[in-house]
Every structure is written in C-alpha cells, then in structure tokens.
Amino acid sequence: ASATFAAGRVYLAGGRNSSRTNESLMLDTSFCLSQMTADSPIAQPLDKIVYTVELHGDGAQDLNASIVAPIPSETTFGEFGINNVGAIFNSTNNRVEWSGLLPIDAPPQTFSYSVNLKDRNWNGGEIIASTATFESVAVNGQPGQVFTRTVQSPVFLPDFASSTLTADRNAAIQNETLNYLAHLESRTAAGGPIALRNPVPTGLEFIPGSLNYTTGSGKYDADQHTIFWFGSVHSGPQTYINFGHDYEWGDSKQQYSALADSFAVDYDWVDIANSGTKAVDGDERSLCDLPVGFAFPFYGEEKNTFCVNTNGFITFDSDGSADYANICPLPTNGFAQSLIAALWDDLYVENGVYYQTVGQAPNRSLVVQWVDALHYFGASLAYANFQIILYENGLIKVQFKDAGGELGIRSTTGISDDTGRRGATYACNAEDSLQDELAVLFVPPDGGVGSASTDVSYTLRVAADAPVNTQITNTMQITSSRNSFTRSVTTNINPLSLSTSAIELSNEQVNVGGRVEIRFLLRNTGLLTATNASLLHNVPSAMTYVADSVQCAVGDCRFQDAKILWRGPIAPGETVPVRYEAILSEPLHDRTLVTTTAQVDDGHGTISDLTYEFLARSSDLSASLVNLYLPFVEPGGIAGIEFYVHNSGAVATTATVSMTLPSALTYIADSLVCASGECTIQNGLLHWTGLVEPRSAVLIRLRVQTPADAAYGTQYLINATIEDGTRRDTLSWPLPLGIAHNRLFAIMMAPQAEQL
C-alpha cells in the first residue's frame, strides 16, 4: 500500500480486501471539495428533483467563487429551498447562478433548488443530467480552480404490482372484527401518486375512526359503503439503486463493495431445517433440476431450476458439479460457471442441505440451507450453518448463522456468470472475513434496496346477520399513474363444520352373537356453535340394539324405530360423544364386511356422512369333505366313508352330521369311529353331533358292505349332510356307490358339497 496527500485528504491505495482497495481521510478543507447532490438517486415522472450545492472554502486563503448550473433538459425550474447565500435563477439563460466570497476556513455554505420533470411519456432508464461549473479566484489574485460536478438521475417508473391486501385472520364470526392492511409498494424505487378504492363487502360493516394512514388523505363514504384513499408514495432515505454494470454487495457489518453507497443489510435467519426438502448430505454430493419456485432473474436470464451440492454453493449450470476446489476472486478468467457461493470449500455436510420456496407472488423467495457443515479435513472444527436466499426481485442474500471453524480462511463467498467475465466477490480465502450472524446482500444491476411504500389500514365488523359458512372476498382497486389492478383477500365468515366427526367401534371384528360398542364423536371445527345439530343412524339390520344402551353427554339421544337419534348443541372446538351397544344377531358368513352410515346435520343444511365398517366373524364349515373309499366294488365288497367336519371360521360351532344308508347296504359292526362328539348309527341312519373349534376339523369314519348277489351295474346313492348350528345352514353330499368288476379303481372323492 502507498499514501499521498491532495485536496485536503490523505489517500491510501492498496490493501488485502479485493473489493475495497482505496481509502481516504479528510484533514483540511479545499474548494475542490465543493459538490452538488440530488435528494434521491432516481427521478420519477410528475415529480421533482431537489439539488443541493455545497460550497467549500480554502484552508489557506479567501476565495471569490461562482457556480453556474443549467436547468437539465426536459425539466423546468421549480423553486429554491435553503438559500441563505443568495443564489438566483436566471430565466433568460435557464440556469441557477451564484457568486460571492468564501472566507478562509469558513464552514461550508449550501443552497438548494428543485426542478420539475416535464409532463410527457417517460421511459424507464432515461437519464436526467445536471452539470454545475464551479470556479474560484484567490482574493490576492492567485490562480483559482475550475471544475464541474455532474449528477445523473435515471428515470424510474413506478410499478405497484408488489402491493398486497391482507387480513389479520382467515375466519371470523358475527360481531367480530377484521383488521385489514393495504400495503402499497412499488417494485422499483420509484413511487408517485396512487389511489385505492375499497367497497365494503356485504356482510361486513366499517368501524368509524378505524381508517389509518401516515400520508395522503382518506375517508369512508357511508352512502357508497366504500373506503377511499389517495396519496403520493415516495422512496425512503435508505433507498439504494445499483447503477453499475455488475452486482454490488453490502453486509450487516456496514461494509460495502467499491461502487456501493451505504445501505442497510439486516441479518434475519430463515430456518427451513424442519420444513424444507432435503436434497443432499455427506461429501461431494450434488442434485440438479430442483425448482426455484419462480422465474429468478440472474445476469439477464430467468432461472427456473438450480443445482445444489455439499460444497457450499448452488449453480444454474445443467451439470451441477460439486467441485471441492474453490476459485476466487470472482470473476476469474478461464472459470465460466453460473453460480452463487455462500461458503465454497471442501465440505462434509452432516445433517443435509435443504431447500424451500416461501412467500406469495410477487414476493417469493427460495431458501437453500446447509445444516452442520464441516471442512472435510477439519472434523474437530465447529459446525457451519449458512444459507442462500434468492428473492423474486433479483436480490441475493447469503447468511451465516454459524460461520464455522475456518471463518473464511480458505473459502469463497461471491457470484459468477457463465462467461467468467462478470461476478462479484465478498470473501476470498481471507481469515475472519466471515463471522456468526452475518448477512451479505448482492444487488443486481438496476436493482435496489428499499422501495416506495406506505400502509393504509382499517377495521371491518362481521354483521350480526351474516350467514353461516359464508366466504366473503374483500376486493380493493389500486390505481397508479401507470395502471390499475385489484388485490383481494377472502375470509370464512361464521364457519361451522362437523365434517371431521367420526365413528369408532370397540372391536374391528365382531363374532356372531357378540356385543360391540359404537361411539359417534361429533366434532365442531368451526368458530360458531352448532346450536341445533343432529345425528341420524340406522342400526344395521344384522345387529340388534341392546336395550337402554344409548348414552350422550350433551343434548337428547334415544333409540327409536331401529334408529339412533340425537339432537343438541356442539360448541366450537368441542367433541360430543354419543354411544350405544348392539349384538351381531344375524349369522352372517365369516368375514362379511358390514358397512353402515350415519348422517350428521349441522342445523344449517350441511349434512356430513359418517361411515364405519367391521368384519363379521362366524363359523364356516364350507371346507368340510366327505370321501368314499372305494366308489366301485364287487358284489359283497366293502367301502369306507370318511367325514371331515372342518371349521375354517373364527367362531366355534355345534355341528350335526347325518347320513342315511340305502337298505341294501349293511353297516360293518364297530367300524364307526368319531374323533370327538357323539356318534351313533341305527337302522342305517348315522347321526353325529359335536363342537368344532375355530380352524379345526373332526374326523368321522365307518364302513359299509354291498349285497353279495348285487348285479353288476347296480348303483346305490348314499345321502350325507353336515349342519352348522351357528349359521343354521346345511351342506349335502350325494355319494354314489357302484357295483363293478374287480379292477384297479382310482380313489375318488365325492362331488362338491351343495348348500341347502
């Protein structure tokens, strides 16, 4: 670094910071420090520009000085503001003039004047340039100085599309109030005249005295039931516009890039670790084609997707590389990658990189957050937690909740385009360049910080006779010098909903003959009491109501005509239980799905259907078998008969087996065997009865003999049945036994049972 003294200042050139290489310190006064400034960095149609001239004397001698400032083209002279020095407007030459003595070491003298923009169709970006010529001559005749100062004011056009209308709640009931806020904001730094008109919707009433604003004028017209406001909105003193050709930055430490004036940057951490979508974690990981959520402007292109990686940066390039070797400063010749780097380094991200789009159009933002990142070779260092935020208006913010253990000593924080010729660097391998709770804001060319905005608020009351379950949309018309548009907000009025009511059963499976408790949980998720709600439920035909079992904590409930009836109030947020018991009395087939519904009426015509289902469980003997061994025998031959009484159901049942032998067949004495129960055979009639447990079978076996003189071709039909005592149905089998020559007969099973 090197230093020199000139015009009352010490100048220091050089240094370690790649963005701020020149600094100066004022030690004395000098006429060349005289300047002209404008009250705003921009100009707006139908507005004025106020110029302030500051005249500095000399620290060594008295000066005779003068200034000539022609009025810029496309403007007209307005008026003087502060003018204790006697400046004049020369209408003949259309310029502001001043001349006089500047005493040695005298404090600066100032005056101000305004110019008005002509009433014409201005285009955004036009430049209004005002050049003042300063001239001085020393009183003792020594040569003086002549120089010019130029102020350029680009024309910005207002765009109030960012304006919003909001209410403090999305639901309200009769006689409650709703506080509305109209936030009128220009997307550019330009403001101007703007008006709003807000007819009060039917069902809402304006509260006198509730209309509030800090500028302009407004009123409520009772005859038209309409709110009016008119005013002029201007940029605040913290407004900053980037008139350069590349991004500029500022941070929450109040440091700024070389071309930037000071502007406020707030650290405001937006935590999405629990709400965002996890993209990647670990080491050298990247993921592409992730949605930005809106069209993000970046170096003249709209970016709709991005790539994220574990090494601390995002990119808009399609390959989405996760290069661990950081490059800086940005831009750098030979490096052409469209990226935004928060903490570009060789990182290992322990708990993931998350992304989430938040907010509403046109004020949305994309947040990308790295959670618990470490340098790959620095496991003992502290975790870094940081994020990149892309705003819909083109601003880029990088925030560090925890800067980690390196504090920027070998990382890059900055941006670059895909040509390698444009970019901006905040930190480049510089120790202590990053710190905890740090925010860095990158402002694009022609972008800005701050806006022209104002708020208008008022309060409306929900009418006492407002209908139930009504949606009221409040629509405001906003008119500026350029266009007219509307903003709306919808509120649910007198919301009443029993739709989340439910049915619960004590058992999901009910045995035939079993008892079940059925509970109705009547819930009101609205804000209004359901004063006359009702329940109608038909007891399923397969069930029998248990006498005196219906109960309710609130209202009136009863069993009538095979129905459960209830009527009563349900307060907001409350649940009213109604219960009863029933017995599954009909012997349904096992695993029959029983479905029934109930209707809940909120008392205002909205009916919610409630449905419940359960499985009816019973006995099931359909898998039982009767086998005949052999189905063909010689005359006088013996055949065996086997019964498999199989219960595949969930309920035990008492079964009965019956079989009648043709008179020509003879039962073989003592051949009847039954595994359980009681079995007898008398006069050719077999009878067995017994209990068959769920998922079990009982075997019954006997043998019979054909007549010795039976003719070949004779067939005897044996009829067998199995009756289910629980379901009271009967299965039957016809068993044909034939007389044939002795051959090798296949063992044949009886035909499928037929249900009677």
C-alpha positions in Angstrom: 0.0 0.0 0.0 1.1 3.6 -0.6 -0.2 7.0 0.6 -0.3 10.6 -0.7 -1.9 14.0 0.3 -4.1 16.0 -2.1 -7.0 18.4 -1.8 -7.1 18.2 2.0 -7.1 14.4 2.1 -4.7 11.6 2.8 -5.2 8.8 0.2 -4.2 5.2 0.8 -4.0 2.9 -2.2 -3.8 -0.9 -2.0 -4.7 -3.4 0.8 -5.9 -7.0 1.3 -9.5 -6.6 0.6 -10.2 -7.3 -3.0 -13.3 -5.1 -3.1 -12.0 -2.1 -1.2 -8.5 -1.1 -2.3 -8.6 2.7 -1.9 -9.4 4.8 1.2 -9.0 8.5 2.1 -9.1 10.6 5.3 -10.0 14.3 5.2 -7.6 16.6 7.1 -8.3 20.1 5.7 -10.9 21.9 3.6 -10.5 22.8 -0.1 -12.6 24.4 -2.8 -12.4 21.3 -4.9 -14.5 19.5 -2.2 -17.5 21.6 -3.3 -20.2 19.4 -4.7 -23.7 19.1 -6.0 -26.0 16.2 -4.9 -29.6 15.2 -5.5 -32.1 14.3 -2.8 -32.9 11.0 -4.5 -30.8 8.6 -6.6 -33.7 8.4 -9.1 -36.2 10.7 -10.9 -39.8 10.0 -11.4 -42.5 11.3 -13.8 -44.7 14.1 -12.3 -42.1 14.5 -9.5 -39.3 16.9 -8.8 -35.5 16.6 -8.2 -34.0 18.7 -5.4 -30.4 19.6 -5.9 -28.2 20.7 -3.0 -25.0 22.7 -3.7 -22.3 22.7 -1.0 -19.5 25.3 -1.3 -16.2 24.7 0.5 -13.7 27.5 1.1 -9.9 27.1 1.2 -7.8 26.4 4.2 -5.1 28.9 3.2 -6.8 32.0 1.6 -10.1 33.8 0.8 -11.7 32.9 -2.5 -14.0 34.7 -4.9 -16.2 31.8 -6.2 -19.1 31.2 -8.5 -21.3 28.4 -9.7 -23.4 28.1 -12.9 -25.9 25.2 -13.1 -28.0 25.0 -16.2 -31.5 23.5 -15.7 -31.5 20.0 -17.3 -33.4 19.4 -20.5 -36.9 18.0 -20.2 -37.2 19.8 -16.8 -38.3 23.2 -15.6 -37.1 25.3 -12.7 -39.1 24.8 -9.5 -38.1 26.9 -6.5 -35.3 27.5 -4.1 -35.2 25.7 -0.8 -32.4 26.7 1.6 -30.8 29.8 0.1 -29.0 31.9 2.6 -26.2 32.6 0.2 -28.4 34.5 -2.4 -28.4 32.1 -5.3 -30.6 33.2 -8.2 -32.5 31.7 -11.2 -31.5 33.3 -14.5 -34.7 32.7 -16.5 -33.0 34.2 -19.7 -30.3 31.6 -19.7 -32.4 29.0 -17.8 -29.8 28.3 -15.2 -29.1 28.7 -11.4 -26.3 31.1 -10.6 -24.3 32.2 -7.5 -21.2 34.2 -6.9 -19.6 35.5 -3.8 -16.8 35.4 -1.2 -15.7 32.2 0.5 -13.7 33.2 3.6 -10.7 31.2 4.7 -11.6 28.2 6.9 -15.3 29.2 6.8 -17.8 26.4 7.2 -19.4 25.1 4.0 -22.2 27.2 2.5 -25.2 25.5 1.0 -28.3 26.2 -1.1 -30.9 24.0 -2.7 -33.3 24.3 -5.6 -35.7 22.0 -7.4 -36.5 21.2 -11.0 -39.8 19.6 -12.2 -39.9 16.9 -14.8 -42.0 17.8 -17.8 -45.4 16.1 -18.3 -44.7 13.6 -21.0 -44.4 9.9 -21.5 -41.2 9.0 -19.9 -39.3 5.7 -20.5 -37.7 3.9 -17.7 -33.9 4.3 -17.8 -33.8 7.8 -19.3 -31.1 9.9 -17.7 -31.6 13.5 -16.4 -28.1 15.0 -16.1 -27.4 18.2 -14.3 -23.9 19.7 -14.6 -22.7 22.6 -12.5 -19.5 24.5 -13.2 -17.5 25.7 -10.1 -15.0 28.4 -10.5 -12.7 30.2 -7.9 -10.1 33.0 -7.9 -8.0 33.8 -4.9 -8.6 37.3 -3.4 -4.9 38.0 -3.8 -5.0 37.3 -7.5 -3.5 33.9 -7.4 -5.0 31.4 -10.0 -8.0 29.5 -8.8 -9.8 26.3 -9.9 -12.4 25.5 -12.4 -14.2 22.1 -12.4 -17.6 20.6 -12.9 -19.8 18.3 -10.9 -22.5 16.2 -12.6 -25.5 14.5 -11.1 -27.2 11.8 -13.1 -30.7 10.8 -12.2 -32.1 7.8 -14.0 -35.9 7.9 -14.6 -37.6 5.1 -12.7 -41.2 4.3 -13.4 -43.4 3.1 -10.5 -44.8 -0.4 -10.5 -47.1 -1.1 -7.6 -47.6 -4.8 -8.5 -46.0 -5.7 -5.2 -48.9 -4.2 -3.3 -50.9 -6.6 -1.1 -54.1 -6.6 0.9 -54.2 -8.8 4.0 -56.5 -9.5 6.9 -55.4 -10.4 10.4 -57.4 -13.7 10.4 -58.8 -16.0 7.8 -62.0 -16.7 9.7 -64.4 -14.8 12.0 -67.9 -15.0 13.4 -70.7 -12.5 13.8 -69.8 -9.2 15.5 -66.1 -10.0 15.4 -63.7 -7.5 13.8 -61.3 -8.0 10.9 -58.2 -5.7 10.6 -57.2 -5.1 7.0 -53.8 -3.8 5.9 -53.3 -2.4 2.4 -49.5 -2.4 1.8 -48.9 -0.2 -1.2 -45.4 -0.9 -2.5 -43.6 -0.2 -5.8 -41.4 -3.0 -7.2 -38.9 -0.3 -8.2 -37.6 2.6 -6.1 -40.0 4.9 -7.9 -43.2 6.0 -6.3 -45.8 8.5 -7.2 -49.5 9.2 -6.9 -51.7 6.3 -6.1 -55.3 5.8 -5.1 -57.3 3.0 -3.6 -61.0 2.3 -3.7 -62.4 -0.5 -1.4 -66.2 -1.2 -1.5 -67.1 -2.8 1.8 -68.5 -6.3 1.0 -72.0 -7.3 2.0 -71.9 -8.9 5.4 -69.2 -6.6 6.7 -69.5 -3.2 8.3 -67.0 -0.4 8.5 -66.0 0.7 12.1 -65.9 4.5 12.2 -62.5 6.0 13.0 -60.5 2.9 12.1 -59.1 4.2 8.8 -55.4 4.9 9.5 -52.6 6.1 7.2 -49.4 8.2 7.6 -49.5 10.1 4.3 -52.2 11.2 1.8 -55.9 11.5 2.7 -58.7 9.1 3.0 -62.3 8.7 4.1 -65.2 6.3 4.4 -68.2 7.1 2.2 -71.2 5.8 4.1 -73.6 6.3 1.2 -71.4 4.2 -1.1 -70.2 1.9 1.6 -66.7 2.5 0.2 -63.3 3.4 1.6 -61.2 5.9 -0.4 -57.6 6.9 0.0 -55.3 9.0 -2.2 -51.7 10.0 -1.7 -48.2 10.1 -3.2 -45.7 7.4 -2.2 -42.0 8.1 -2.2 -38.8 6.2 -1.6 -37.3 6.4 1.8 -33.9 7.7 2.8 -32.5 4.2 2.9 -33.2 3.6 -0.8 -30.2 2.4 -2.8 -30.0 1.8 -6.5 -27.2 -0.1 -8.3 -26.3 2.0 -11.3 -23.3 -0.2 -12.1 -23.0 -2.9 -14.7 -22.5 -5.8 -12.2 -23.7 -6.9 -8.8 -22.7 -4.9 -5.8 -22.7 -6.0 -2.2 -23.2 -4.8 1.3 -23.2 -6.6 4.6 -24.6 -6.4 8.1 -21.2 -5.2 9.3 -21.8 -2.0 7.2 -19.2 -2.8 4.7 -19.8 -2.2 1.0 -18.3 -3.0 -2.4 -16.2 -0.4 -4.1 -19.0 1.2 -6.1 -21.8 1.0 -3.5 -23.0 3.7 -1.2 -24.2 2.6 2.3 -27.4 0.7 2.6 -28.9 -1.3 5.4 -28.5 -5.1 5.4 -30.3 -7.0 8.1 -29.4 -10.4 9.4 -32.7 -12.3 9.5 -32.2 -16.1 9.7 -34.9 -18.1 7.9 -34.8 -21.6 9.3 -36.1 -24.3 7.0 -34.3 -27.3 8.5 -37.6 -28.8 9.7 -39.9 -27.6 6.9 -37.7 -27.8 3.8 -37.0 -30.6 1.4 -33.7 -32.4 2.0 -31.6 -32.6 -1.2 -28.2 -34.0 -0.3 -25.8 -34.7 2.5 -22.4 -36.1 3.1 -19.4 -35.5 0.8 -19.1 -34.5 -2.9 -22.9 -34.8 -3.4 -25.0 -32.8 -5.8 -28.6 -32.8 -7.1 -30.0 -30.9 -10.1 -33.3 -29.9 -11.7 -34.6 -28.6 -8.4 -37.4 -26.0 -8.7 -36.7 -22.3 -7.8 -40.4 -21.8 -7.5 -40.5 -18.7 -9.6 -38.5 -17.1 -12.5 -35.4 -15.8 -10.9 -33.5 -13.1 -12.8 -29.8 -13.7 -13.0 -27.5 -11.8 -15.4 -30.3 -11.2 -17.8 -31.7 -14.7 -17.8 -34.6 -16.2 -16.0 -33.6 -19.2 -13.9 -36.4 -21.7 -13.0 -34.2 -24.6 -11.8 -31.0 -25.0 -9.9 -28.4 -27.5 -8.7 -27.2 -27.7 -5.1 -24.2 -29.5 -3.6 -22.5 -30.2 -0.4 -19.6 -27.9 -1.1 -21.4 -24.7 -0.2 -22.7 -23.3 -3.5 -25.6 -23.5 -5.9 -25.3 -23.4 -9.7 -27.6 -22.8 -12.6 -25.5 -25.0 -14.9 -27.0 -28.3 -16.1 -24.1 -30.5 -15.0 -24.3 -29.3 -11.4 -20.8 -30.2 -10.5 -19.8 -30.3 -6.8 -16.2 -29.1 -7.3 -14.4 -29.0 -3.9 -11.6 -26.7 -5.0 -12.8 -23.1 -4.6 -11.9 -20.4 -7.1 -11.5 -16.7 -6.2 -11.8 -13.9 -6.8 -14.9 -14.0 -8.9 -15.0 -13.4 -11.8 -11.8 -15.3 -12.9 -10.6 -15.8 -16.5 -11.0 -19.4 -17.5 -13.7 -20.1 -15.0 -17.1 -20.0 -16.6 -19.8 -21.3 -14.3 -23.1 -19.7 -13.3 -23.0 -20.0 -9.6 -23.8 -18.4 -6.2 -21.3 -19.3 -3.5 -22.1 -19.0 0.2 -19.1 -20.9 1.6 -17.4 -22.7 -1.3 -14.9 -25.1 0.2 -14.3 -28.8 0.5 -17.1 -29.6 2.9 -18.8 -32.5 4.6 -22.4 -31.8 5.4 -23.5 -33.9 8.3 -27.2 -33.1 8.5 -28.2 -32.2 5.0 -28.8 -29.4 2.5 -32.4 -28.3 2.4 -34.4 -26.0 0.1 -37.9 -24.4 0.2 -39.8 -21.7 -1.6 -41.6 -19.4 0.8 -43.9 -16.4 0.5 -46.6 -15.4 -2.1 -46.2 -14.0 -5.5 -44.8 -11.5 -6.4 -42.7 -11.5 -3.2 -41.5 -15.1 -3.1 -38.0 -16.3 -2.1 -36.0 -19.6 -2.4 -34.1 -20.6 0.7 -31.2 -23.1 0.4 -29.7 -24.1 3.8 -26.7 -26.1 4.7 -27.1 -27.8 8.2 -24.0 -28.7 10.2 -21.2 -28.4 7.6 -17.5 -29.1 8.3 -14.3 -28.8 6.3 -13.6 -32.3 5.0 -10.3 -32.4 6.9 -11.5 -30.4 9.9 -13.7 -32.7 11.9 -12.6 -31.0 15.1 -13.7 -27.6 13.9 -17.1 -26.0 14.8 -20.1 -26.6 12.6 -21.0 -24.0 9.9 -24.7 -23.3 9.3 -25.4 -21.0 6.4 -28.0 -20.3 3.7 -28.6 -18.6 0.3 -31.8 -16.7 -0.3 -32.9 -15.8 -3.8 -35.6 -13.1 -3.9 -38.2 -12.8 -6.7 -37.0 -9.2 -7.4 -33.4 -10.4 -8.1 -31.7 -9.7 -4.8 -29.4 -12.4 -3.4 -28.7 -12.8 0.3 -26.1 -15.0 1.9 -26.5 -15.6 5.7 -24.2 -17.3 8.2 -25.9 -18.4 11.5 -22.6 -20.1 12.4 -19.5 -19.3 10.3 -17.8 -22.5 11.5 -14.2 -23.0 12.4 -12.5 -21.6 9.3 -14.2 -18.1 9.2 -13.4 -17.8 5.5 -9.7 -18.6 5.6 -10.0 -20.9 2.5 -13.4 -20.4 1.1 -15.2 -18.2 -1.5 -18.3 -16.1 -1.0 -19.5 -14.5 -4.2 -21.3 -14.9 -7.5 -20.3 -15.5 -11.1 -22.0 -15.8 -14.5 -21.5 -18.5 -17.1 -19.0 -16.4 -19.2 -16.4 -15.9 -16.5 -16.4 -12.1 -17.2 -18.9 -10.9 -14.7 -19.2 -11.6 -11.0 -18.7 -10.2 -7.5 -16.6 -11.4 -4.6 -17.3 -10.7 -0.9 -14.7 -13.0 0.6 -11.7 -14.8 -0.9 -9.6 -17.0 1.3 -9.4 -14.3 3.9 -9.2 -15.1 7.6 -12.0 -13.6 9.7 -13.9 -12.4 6.6 -16.9 -14.4 7.8 -18.5 -14.3 11.2 -21.5 -15.6 13.1 -24.9 -13.9 12.4 -23.5 -12.3 9.2 -25.7 -11.2 6.3 -24.3 -10.3 2.8 -26.7 -8.8 0.2 -25.8 -8.8 -3.5 -27.7 -6.2 -5.5 -28.1 -6.7 -9.3 -27.6 -4.0 -11.9 -30.5 -1.6 -11.9 -31.7 -3.3 -8.8 -32.1 -1.6 -5.5 -32.6 -1.8 -1.7 -35.6 0.0 -0.3 -38.8 0.8 -2.0 -41.5 3.4 -2.3 -44.2 2.2 0.1 -46.9 3.1 2.5 -49.6 1.4 4.5 -53.3 2.0 4.8 -55.3 0.1 7.5 -58.9 -0.1 8.6 -61.2 -2.4 10.5 -64.5 -4.1 9.5 -67.0 -5.8 11.7 -68.9 -9.0 10.7 -72.6 -8.2 10.6 -74.8 -9.8 13.2 -77.0 -11.4 10.5 -74.1 -12.8 8.4 -75.0 -16.2 7.0 -73.3 -19.4 8.3 -70.4 -20.8 6.3 -70.0 -17.9 4.0 -66.9 -16.8 2.2 -66.6 -13.0 1.9 -64.0 -11.6 -0.5 -62.8 -8.1 0.1 -61.5 -6.6 -3.1 -59.5 -3.3 -3.3 -58.9 -1.4 -6.6 -55.5 0.2 -6.7 -54.8 2.9 -9.4 -51.4 4.4 -10.1 -50.2 6.8 -12.8 -49.4 3.7 -15.0 -52.1 1.2 -14.4 -55.0 -0.1 -12.3 -55.3 -3.5 -10.7 -57.0 -5.2 -7.8 -56.0 -7.1 -4.7 -58.3 -9.4 -2.8 -58.4 -11.3 0.5 -61.1 -14.0 1.4 -62.3 -14.7 4.9 -64.5 -17.5 6.1 -67.4 -16.0 7.9 -69.3 -17.9 10.7 -67.5 -21.1 9.8 -69.3 -24.2 11.2 -68.1 -27.7 10.3 -68.9 -31.1 11.7 -67.2 -32.8 8.8 -64.4 -34.3 11.0 -66.9 -36.2 13.1 -66.1 -39.9 13.2 -67.3 -43.3 14.3 -65.3 -45.6 16.5 -66.0 -49.3 17.4 -64.8 -51.2 20.4 -63.9 -54.1 18.1 -62.9 -54.2 14.4 -64.1 -57.8 14.2 -67.4 -58.9 15.8 -68.4 -62.5 16.3 -71.8 -63.7 15.6 -73.7 -63.2 18.9 -71.0 -60.8 20.1 -71.6 -57.3 21.6 -70.0 -54.2 20.2 -69.9 -50.6 21.4 -70.4 -48.0 18.7 -69.3 -44.4 19.5 -70.1 -41.3 17.5 -67.6 -38.4 18.1 -69.4 -35.3 16.9 -66.7 -32.6 16.4 -67.1 -28.9 15.6 -64.0 -27.5 14.0 -65.6 -24.1 13.2 -65.9 -20.9 15.2 -69.6 -20.9 15.6 -71.7 -23.1 17.9 -73.9 -25.6 16.2 -77.0 -24.9 18.3 -79.3 -27.4 16.6 -77.1 -30.2 15.4 -78.5 -33.7 14.9 -77.4 -37.3 14.3 -79.4 -40.0 12.4 -78.1 -43.6 12.4 -79.9 -46.7 11.2 -78.8 -49.7 13.3 -77.6 -52.3 10.8 -80.2 -55.0 10.0 -77.7 -57.7 11.1 -77.5 -56.2 14.5 -79.9 -56.0 17.5 -79.9 -52.9 19.7 -79.1 -53.5 23.4 -81.9 -52.0 25.4 -81.2 -48.7 27.2 -77.6 -48.6 26.0 -77.7 -45.3 24.1 -75.9 -42.5 26.0 -74.9 -38.9 25.3 -73.2 -36.2 27.5 -74.9 -33.3 25.8 -78.3 -33.0 24.1 -81.1 -35.6 23.7 -80.4 -39.1 22.4 -82.7 -42.1 22.0 -83.4 -45.3 20.2 -86.5 -45.2 18.0 -87.7 -47.3 15.1 -84.4 -49.1 14.7 -82.6 -45.7 14.6 -80.2 -43.9 16.9 -81.3 -40.2 17.1 -79.5 -37.3 18.8 -80.1 -33.6 18.8 -78.2 -30.8 20.6 -75.5 -28.1 20.6 -71.8 -28.6 19.7 -69.6 -25.7 20.8 -66.6 -24.6 18.7 -63.6 -26.9 19.3 -65.7 -29.4 21.3 -66.5 -33.0 20.7 -69.8 -34.5 21.8 -69.8 -38.3 22.2 -72.9 -40.5 21.5 -72.7 -44.2 22.1 -74.8 -47.4 22.1 -74.3 -51.1 22.1 -75.6 -53.8 19.7 -75.3 -57.5 19.2 -74.4 -59.1 15.9 -77.5 -61.3 15.8 -77.6 -62.4 12.2 -75.4 -65.4 11.4 -73.5 -63.8 8.5 -70.9 -65.6 6.5 -67.5 -65.4 8.1 -65.5 -62.3 7.1 -68.6 -60.5 5.8 -67.8 -56.7 5.7 -70.6 -54.8 7.5 -70.9 -51.2 6.3 -73.3 -48.6 7.6 -73.5 -44.8 7.7 -74.7 -42.1 9.9 -75.7 -38.5 9.0 -74.7 -35.5 11.0 -76.6 -32.3 10.3 -75.1 -29.0 11.5 -78.5 -27.4 11.7 -77.9 -25.2 8.8 -78.4 -27.6 5.9 -75.0 -29.1 5.7 -75.0 -32.9 6.2 -71.9 -35.0 6.7 -71.9 -38.7 6.1 -70.1 -40.9 8.5 -69.1 -44.4 7.5 -67.9 -47.3 9.5 -67.0 -50.9 8.7 -66.3 -54.1 10.6 -65.8 -57.7 9.9 -68.5 -60.1 11.0 -66.8 -63.3 12.2 -68.7 -66.6 12.3 -68.2 -70.3 11.9 -67.5 -71.7 8.4 -68.0 -75.4 7.5 -67.8 -74.9 3.8 -64.4 -76.5 3.6 -65.8 -79.8 5.1 -65.4 -83.0 3.0 -67.0 -86.5 2.6 -64.9 -89.2 1.0 -66.0 -92.6 -0.3 -63.4 -95.4 -0.5 -63.9 -97.2 -2.9 -66.7 -95.8 -5.2 -66.8 -99.1 -7.1 -66.8 -102.6 -5.5 -67.5 -106.2 -6.4 -70.8 -107.7 -5.2 -70.4 -108.2 -1.4 -67.5 -105.7 -1.4 -66.7 -103.2 1.4 -66.5 -99.4 1.0 -65.3 -96.8 3.5 -66.9 -93.4 4.2 -65.0 -90.6 5.9 -66.4 -87.2 7.1 -64.0 -84.2 7.7 -66.0 -81.6 9.5 -63.8 -78.6 9.0 -64.4 -75.2 10.6 -62.3 -72.6 8.9 -64.1 -69.7 10.6 -63.4 -67.7 13.8 -66.2 -69.0 16.0 -66.8 -72.4 17.4 -70.0 -74.1 16.3 -72.0 -77.2 17.2 -72.3 -79.3 14.0 -74.5 -82.2 13.1 -73.7 -85.0 10.6 -76.5 -87.1 9.2 -76.3 -90.0 6.7 -78.9 -92.4 5.5 -77.7 -95.8 4.1 -79.8 -97.5 1.4 -81.5 -100.6 2.8 -79.4 -102.9 0.6 -76.2 -101.7 2.2 -75.0 -103.2 5.5 -73.1 -101.3 8.2 -70.0 -103.1 9.3 -70.3 -103.5 13.0 -67.9 -101.5 15.2 -66.5 -99.6 12.2 -67.9 -96.3 13.3 -65.2 -94.0 14.7 -65.6 -90.3 15.6 -62.7 -88.1 16.9 -64.9 -86.1 19.2 -68.6 -85.6 19.9 -71.2 -88.3 20.0 -71.9 -90.6 17.0 -74.4 -93.4 16.6 -75.8 -95.5 13.7 -79.2 -97.2 14.0 -81.3 -98.8 11.3 -79.0 -97.4 8.6 -79.1 -93.8 10.0 -75.8 -92.2 11.0 -76.0 -89.3 13.5 -73.1 -87.3 14.9 -73.1 -84.1 16.9 -70.3 -82.2 18.5 -68.4 -78.9 18.9 -66.0 -77.9 16.2 -63.5 -75.3 17.3 -62.3 -72.5 15.0 -59.7 -73.5 12.5 -60.0 -77.2 13.3 -61.6 -80.4 11.9 -63.3 -83.6 13.3 -62.9 -86.9 11.6 -65.8 -89.5 11.4 -65.2 -92.8 9.7 -67.3 -96.0 9.0 -67.5 -98.9 6.6 -70.4 -100.5 4.7 -70.9 -103.7 2.7 -72.8 -104.3 -0.6 -75.1 -107.4 -1.1 -73.3 -110.5 -2.3 -75.9 -111.0 -5.0 -75.8 -107.4 -6.3 -75.9 -107.3 -10.0 -73.1 -105.6 -11.9 -74.0 -102.1 -12.8 -76.1 -101.5 -9.8 -75.6 -98.1 -8.1 -76.5 -97.2 -4.5 -77.0 -93.5 -3.6 -75.9 -92.5 -0.1 -77.1 -89.1 1.1 -74.9 -87.3 3.7 -75.4 -83.8 5.3 -73.5 -81.5 7.7 -75.4 -78.8 9.5 -73.8 -75.7 11.1 -75.6 -75.0 14.4 -74.3 -71.4 14.5 -75.2 -70.3 11.0 -78.0 -72.7 10.7 -77.2 -73.8 7.2 -76.7 -77.3 5.8 -74.2 -78.8 3.4 -75.2 -82.0 1.5 -73.3 -84.7 -0.5 -74.8 -87.4 -2.8 -72.4 -90.4 -2.6 -72.9 -92.9 -5.5 -71.5 -96.4 -4.7 -71.4 -98.7 -7.8 -71.1 -102.5 -8.4 -68.4 -103.3 -11.0 -65.9 -106.0 -11.9 -62.8 -106.0 -9.7 -60.2 -103.8 -11.3 -57.7 -101.2 -10.1 -60.1 -98.4 -9.2 -58.8 -94.9 -8.5 -59.8 -93.4 -5.2 -62.4 -90.8 -6.0 -63.8 -88.0 -3.8 -67.4 -87.1 -3.5 -68.7 -84.2 -5.6 -68.5 -80.7 -4.2 -71.0 -80.2 -1.4 -74.2 -78.4 -2.2 -75.6 -75.9 0.3 -79.2 -76.3 1.1 
